[in-house]
Amino acid sequence: MRHFLLLLFLLGAAQAHADSTATNATELRDALRGTAQPAELHELGHDNGCGPNGCLVDIEPLRIWLEQGRMEQVDGTPLRLRELGSNLPELDLSPLGAYRVSTGGKTWGMCLEFSHSGIGKSGVHQRWSSVVLVPFNHAKPGPNAYRIVGYWTGCDSLQVGSQPGQVLLPVVSQQPEHGLQVLNYHCSAQRCTAQPANIQVSGEPAAEVGTLQLHTQAP
């Protein structure tokens, strides 16, 4: 009986302090997701073109002006890109991927993936990428889009949020005062806020392999 109770205690401790190692983007996504429900993604095509006002990319109701570095709705309605963080690397505004995001069978908005200009496109630096979330308001993009930078992150990391009309994006972030940190971004049509996750992360992103270790602490 004593051995049985000891085994139960050890199993409980293992569940309360789960450790995992991520050697690539898929492993990191799965480790951060756990048992959470992923958001539904539907890949979107995009059209590229150039005219008197410059070159652009159209993705359904969204337009990106490449030289001007701005986004808007295709009808010209402005879209403000809010950068969540400081001293973020410069975006390469040609999207790597674009997706319509749904939760509970209803369209939430769009998710775009971008790399970074200059040094951010090569070597270990390309492990850092930007996700831009575009919440919809009545089936059209709202007034704001949100840029989030994360390590090995992408739209497939999106999860169903805990509140209606909300999605959750967990990312490994580089914070000047904390070093590597896991942040949970809760995003709705009204706002996008970050909360530190109850996960310790260690590793060397600039190393040749870039493996991360994650340790989930008991609440």
Secondary structure in CASP SS format (residue, H / E / C, confidence):
PFRMAT SS
TARGET T0000
AUTHOR 0000-0000-0000
METHOD secondary structure of the structure
MODEL  1
M C 1.00
R H 1.00
H H 1.00
F H 1.00
L H 1.00
L H 1.00
L H 1.00
L H 1.00
F H 1.00
L H 1.00
L H 1.00
G H 1.00
A H 1.00
A H 1.00
Q H 1.00
A H 1.00
H C 1.00
A C 1.00
D E 1.00
S E 1.00
T E 1.00
A E 1.00
T C 1.00
N C 1.00
A H 1.00
T H 1.00
E H 1.00
L H 1.00
R H 1.00
D H 1.00
A H 1.00
L H 1.00
R H 1.00
G C 1.00
T C 1.00
A C 1.00
Q C 1.00
P E 1.00
A C 1.00
E E 1.00
L E 1.00
H E 1.00
E E 1.00
L C 1.00
G C 1.00
H C 1.00
D E 1.00
N E 1.00
G E 1.00
C E 1.00
G E 1.00
P C 1.00
N C 1.00
G E 1.00
C E 1.00
L E 1.00
V E 1.00
D E 1.00
I E 1.00
E C 1.00
P C 1.00
L E 1.00
R E 1.00
I E 1.00
W E 1.00
L C 1.00
E C 1.00
Q C 1.00
G C 1.00
R E 1.00
M E 1.00
E E 1.00
Q E 1.00
V C 1.00
D C 1.00
G C 1.00
T C 1.00
P E 1.00
L E 1.00
R E 1.00
L E 1.00
R E 1.00
E E 1.00
L C 1.00
G C 1.00
S C 1.00
N C 1.00
L C 1.00
P C 1.00
E C 1.00
L E 1.00
D C 1.00
L C 1.00
S C 1.00
P C 1.00
L C 1.00
G E 1.00
A E 1.00
Y E 1.00
R E 1.00
V E 1.00
S E 1.00
T E 1.00
G C 1.00
G C 1.00
K E 1.00
T E 1.00
W E 1.00
G E 1.00
M E 1.00
C E 1.00
L E 1.00
E E 1.00
F E 1.00
S C 1.00
H E 1.00
S C 1.00
G H 1.00
I H 1.00
G H 1.00
K H 1.00
S C 1.00
G H 1.00
V H 1.00
H H 1.00
Q H 1.00
R H 1.00
W E 1.00
S E 1.00
S E 1.00
V E 1.00
V E 1.00
L E 1.00
V E 1.00
P E 1.00
F E 1.00
N E 1.00
H C 1.00
A C 1.00
K E 1.00
P E 1.00
G C 1.00
P C 1.00
N E 1.00
A E 1.00
Y E 1.00
R E 1.00
I E 1.00
V E 1.00
G E 1.00
Y E 1.00
W C 1.00
T C 1.00
G C 1.00
C H 1.00
D H 1.00
S H 1.00
L C 1.00
Q E 1.00
V E 1.00
G C 1.00
S C 1.00
Q C 1.00
P C 1.00
G C 1.00
Q C 1.00
V E 1.00
L E 1.00
L E 1.00
P E 1.00
V E 1.00
V E 1.00
S E 1.00
Q E 1.00
Q E 1.00
P C 1.00
E C 1.00
H C 1.00
G E 1.00
L E 1.00
Q E 1.00
V E 1.00
L E 1.00
N E 1.00
Y E 1.00
H E 1.00
C E 1.00
S C 1.00
A C 1.00
Q C 1.00
R C 1.00
C E 1.00
T E 1.00
A E 1.00
Q E 1.00
P E 1.00
A C 1.00
N C 1.00
I E 1.00
Q E 1.00
V E 1.00
S E 1.00
G E 1.00
E C 1.00
P C 1.00
A C 1.00
A C 1.00
E C 1.00
V C 1.00
G C 1.00
T C 1.00
L E 1.00
Q E 1.00
L E 1.00
H E 1.00
T E 1.00
Q C 1.00
A C 1.00
P C 1.00
END
